[in-house]
Amino acid sequence: MSIKNNHPPLKILMVGADTDTRDNTVHVLEQAGYLTCTADNSLKALQCLHDYKPQIVLLDLNVPDMDNVDLYREIKTTPKLVDVLVIICSDMDNNEHIIDMESEVDGYIRHPINNHELVAQMTAFARIWQLNHKLRESEARYERAVNGFNDGLWEWDYYGAKGDYISPRWKQLLGYADHEIPNEKESFFSRLHPEDITPLKEKTSSPFRDKYTLCNGNTFAL
């Protein structure tokens, strides 16, 4: 049983109090090509997160343990651990802590699970981690590129997917700190010269309002 990909093997931290479950899970994952470490309580898990820097945490809540619930909260609220996927493992459908967490966890594995299904699910979670990691790297490169210029930028969200954006540099050019101007269209238009407000609103009312043709025949929209 093996996983073949072009990425370095991911590190997985298995956290759980049951020795047999931990040992079996680790054995299966190592056979599949993953690197692993284990912890039987939240304190050891935090130390392992710091020293080993795993990309995925399997958090076994099969035995009720508020320490593990607290560990989950700690991971999800620590900026340095933003890339870590936390996968909850349990067979306790009615456990109130799991019910509270299910809407926000990165993934969920129900016990009992056979070895082939475990590897299949971990393959899917590994792909999710890789995609999330690439996205964050891309966002970081974009931010560095934007910060490398001395221009102020603004971006309108025409489709309601992520909200409007006004760069901190744009606000700084007007003498404001980032938190002093909301990232909203009206924050932008209210600071324009009155004669420019209507023409620019008309110009930016749609992402595809005007089309232009390049010399090679291709078109672009403004």
Residue, then its C-alpha position, 0 to 999 in steps of 0.5 A: m500500500s503506497i502513495k505516489n506523488n511529486h511532493p515531499p511526504l507530509k508529516i502527520l501528528m496522531v493524537g489519542a489516548d488509546t495506544d492500539t489505535r495510535d499504533n495501528t494508525v501510525h503503522v498504516l500511514e507510514q506504510a503509505g509513505y507518510l512521516t508520523c509522530t504521536a502524542d497521548n495528550s494535548l501537552k505532548a501534542l503542542q510540543c510535537l507541533h512546535d518541534y516536528k511541524p506536522q502538516i496534518v493532525l489526526l485528533d482522536l476524540n473517541v475517548p471524551d477528553m476536554d484536553n483534546v477539544d482545547l487542543y483543537r481550539e488552540i491550533k485553530t487560533t494560533p497564526k503560526l499553525v494556520d496551515v495545519l489541517v485538523i482531522i477529527c477521529s471519533d465514533m461518538d456521534n452524539n458527543e456534544h463537543i463533536i457536534d459543536m465542532e463539526s461545522e468548522v473542522d477541516g475533516y472528520i474520520r469515523h471509527p471504525i475505519n479499515n486501512h484502505e479507507l483510512v489511506a484513501q481519506m488521508t490522500a484526499f486530505a493531503r491534496i487539500w493541504q497541498l492546494n491550501h498551501k499553494l493558495r497561501e503561497s500565491e497570496a503571499r507572493y501577490e502581497r509582496a509584489v503589491n507592497g513592492f510598488n508605491d501605488g495605492l490599489w483598490e479592488w471591487d467585488y462585483y460578485g459578492a464573493k470576498g468583499d471590496y478591498i482598498s490597500p493600506r498604501w492607498k489609505q496611507l497616501l491620503g494620510y490614514a491608517d489602514h483601520e481608519i478607512p473601511n474596505e468599502k466602495e463608498s469609502f473610496f468614492s467619498r474621498l474623490h473630487p466631486e466632479d470625478i465621482t459620477p464618471l468613475k462610478e459609471k466606469t466601474s459599475s461593471p467589470f465588463r462595461d467597456k471592451y477594447t481591442l488590441c492590435n492582435g485582435n484580442t480584447f480586454a475589459l475595463 
